[in-house]
Amino acid sequence: MTRHIAFIGLGSNLEDPLSQLRRAFADMGNLPETRLVAQSPLYRSAPIGCLDQPDFVNAVAKIETTLLPQALLQALLKIEHRHGRERTFRNAPRTLDLDVLLYDDVQLHEHGLTIPHPQMHLRAFVLRPLLEIAPDIGIPGIGRAELALAGCRDQVLERLSDAV
């Protein structure tokens, strides 16, 4: 079976976010025919959209998988559900958010799934951890992640730890 490289964005701001992300990394490594290849350091960032909520803890995982994009998305949604994720409104506080950021060099837009993630190039809390584990990564249709991060200089991040 063909093995694919995917990058997954992780975020949490409820119910011990550090623990949520540590467990999510382990959960991703236990997905069928999937191997956790790398995990970024953790970063704290301010919420976007709905500002009246706790800061987020964010990270990025690199996985190798035989799962196709929609199957990967469904597996990630199951992990979110096991972590108590509730989708009450856009940009709401959450126990765990898992986003498919990149999948090989694929560009697609299907129901419920757009790759590359449509906002990733605008978010330092995605780009900085991504660049820590893939320094030369490009974003299909956008360009080098490093250049996209330069456009996010006004976004404040606090590095919390090395990889968990």
C-alpha positions as CSV (number, residue, x, y, z in Angstrom):
1,M,0.0,0.0,0.0
2,T,1.1,3.5,-0.7
3,R,2.4,5.4,2.3
4,H,1.5,9.1,2.5
5,I,3.0,11.9,4.6
6,A,0.5,14.1,6.3
7,F,0.8,17.0,8.8
8,I,-1.9,17.4,11.4
9,G,-2.5,20.6,13.4
10,L,-3.5,20.1,17.1
11,G,-5.1,22.6,19.4
12,S,-6.8,22.7,22.8
13,N,-7.9,25.2,25.3
14,L,-10.2,23.2,27.7
15,E,-9.7,20.4,30.2
16,D,-5.9,20.5,30.6
17,P,-4.8,21.3,27.1
18,L,-1.2,20.0,27.6
19,S,-2.6,16.6,28.6
20,Q,-5.1,16.7,25.7
21,L,-2.3,17.2,23.1
22,R,-0.1,14.6,24.7
23,R,-2.9,12.0,24.5
24,A,-3.8,13.1,21.0
25,F,-0.2,12.5,19.8
26,A,-0.4,9.0,21.2
27,D,-3.9,8.4,19.7
28,M,-2.6,9.4,16.2
29,G,0.3,7.0,16.5
30,N,-2.3,4.2,17.2
31,L,-4.4,4.8,14.1
32,P,-4.5,1.9,11.7
33,E,-1.5,1.7,9.3
34,T,-0.3,5.0,10.6
35,R,3.0,6.0,12.3
36,L,3.7,9.2,14.2
37,V,7.0,10.4,12.6
38,A,7.5,13.7,14.4
39,Q,5.8,16.0,16.8
40,S,6.5,19.7,17.3
41,P,7.0,21.6,20.5
42,L,3.9,23.0,22.1
43,Y,3.0,26.7,21.8
44,R,0.5,28.9,23.6
45,S,-1.5,31.3,21.4
46,A,-4.4,33.7,21.9
47,P,-7.8,32.7,20.6
48,I,-9.0,33.9,17.2
49,G,-12.6,34.9,16.5
50,C,-14.3,34.4,19.8
51,L,-11.8,36.2,22.1
52,D,-13.6,35.5,25.4
53,Q,-12.0,32.1,26.1
54,P,-8.8,30.7,27.4
55,D,-5.5,30.7,25.4
56,F,-4.9,27.7,23.2
57,V,-2.1,25.2,23.2
58,N,-1.1,24.2,19.7
59,A,1.3,21.8,18.0
60,V,1.8,19.9,14.7
61,A,2.3,16.2,14.1
62,K,3.9,14.6,11.1
63,I,2.5,11.2,10.3
64,E,3.0,8.5,7.7
65,T,-0.2,6.7,6.8
66,T,-1.9,4.5,4.2
67,L,-5.2,6.2,5.0
68,L,-6.7,8.3,2.2
69,P,-7.6,11.9,3.1
70,Q,-11.3,11.4,3.9
71,A,-10.5,8.2,6.0
72,L,-7.8,10.2,7.8
73,L,-10.2,13.0,8.5
74,Q,-12.8,10.5,9.9
75,A,-10.2,8.9,12.1
76,L,-9.2,12.3,13.5
77,L,-12.8,13.3,14.1
78,K,-13.2,10.1,16.2
79,I,-10.2,11.0,18.3
80,E,-11.7,14.5,18.8
81,H,-15.0,12.9,19.9
82,R,-13.2,10.6,22.4
83,H,-11.6,13.7,23.9
84,G,-15.0,15.3,24.4
85,R,-15.0,17.7,21.5
86,E,-18.3,19.5,21.1
87,R,-19.0,21.8,18.1
88,T,-21.2,24.5,19.5
89,F,-20.2,27.4,17.3
90,R,-17.4,28.5,15.0
91,N,-14.1,29.2,16.9
92,A,-15.6,28.0,20.2
93,P,-13.5,26.7,23.1
94,R,-12.6,23.0,22.6
95,T,-11.0,20.1,24.3
96,L,-9.3,19.1,21.1
97,D,-9.1,20.2,17.5
98,L,-7.3,18.1,14.9
99,D,-6.9,19.5,11.3
100,V,-5.4,17.9,8.3
101,L,-3.0,20.6,7.2
102,L,-1.1,18.9,4.4
103,Y,-1.3,15.5,2.7
104,D,1.6,14.8,0.4
105,D,1.4,17.6,-2.2
106,V,-2.4,17.1,-2.6
107,Q,-4.7,20.0,-3.3
108,L,-8.4,19.1,-2.8
109,H,-11.7,20.6,-1.8
110,E,-14.3,18.1,-0.9
111,H,-17.3,18.2,1.5
112,G,-15.8,18.9,4.9
113,L,-12.2,18.7,3.8
114,T,-9.9,21.2,2.1
115,I,-6.2,20.4,1.7
116,P,-4.0,22.4,2.3
117,H,-6.0,23.7,5.3
118,P,-7.4,27.0,4.0
119,Q,-6.2,29.2,6.8
120,M,-2.9,27.6,7.7
121,H,-0.8,30.1,5.8
122,L,-2.3,32.9,7.9
123,R,-1.7,31.4,11.4
124,A,1.6,31.5,13.2
125,F,0.3,28.9,15.7
126,V,0.3,26.5,12.7
127,L,3.3,27.6,10.8
128,R,5.9,27.9,13.5
129,P,5.4,24.4,14.9
130,L,5.2,23.0,11.3
131,L,8.5,24.6,10.5
132,E,10.1,23.1,13.6
133,I,9.5,19.6,12.2
134,A,9.7,20.4,8.5
135,P,11.9,23.4,8.0
136,D,11.8,23.4,4.2
137,I,8.1,22.6,3.8
138,G,6.0,24.3,1.1
139,I,2.3,24.8,1.0
140,P,0.8,23.7,-2.3
141,G,-0.8,26.7,-4.1
142,I,0.8,29.1,-1.5
143,G,4.6,28.7,-1.4
144,R,7.2,28.2,1.3
145,A,5.8,28.1,4.8
146,E,8.7,30.1,6.0
147,L,7.6,33.0,3.8
148,A,4.0,32.7,5.0
149,L,5.2,32.9,8.6
150,A,7.0,36.2,7.9
151,G,3.5,37.6,7.2
152,C,2.3,36.6,10.6
153,R,4.8,38.6,12.7
154,D,2.1,40.4,14.6
155,Q,0.8,37.1,16.1
156,V,2.3,36.3,19.5
157,L,3.3,32.8,20.4
158,E,4.9,31.4,23.5
159,R,6.9,28.2,23.2
160,L,5.9,26.0,26.1
161,S,8.1,22.9,25.6
162,D,10.1,20.8,23.3
163,A,8.3,17.9,21.7
164,V,6.2,15.9,24.2
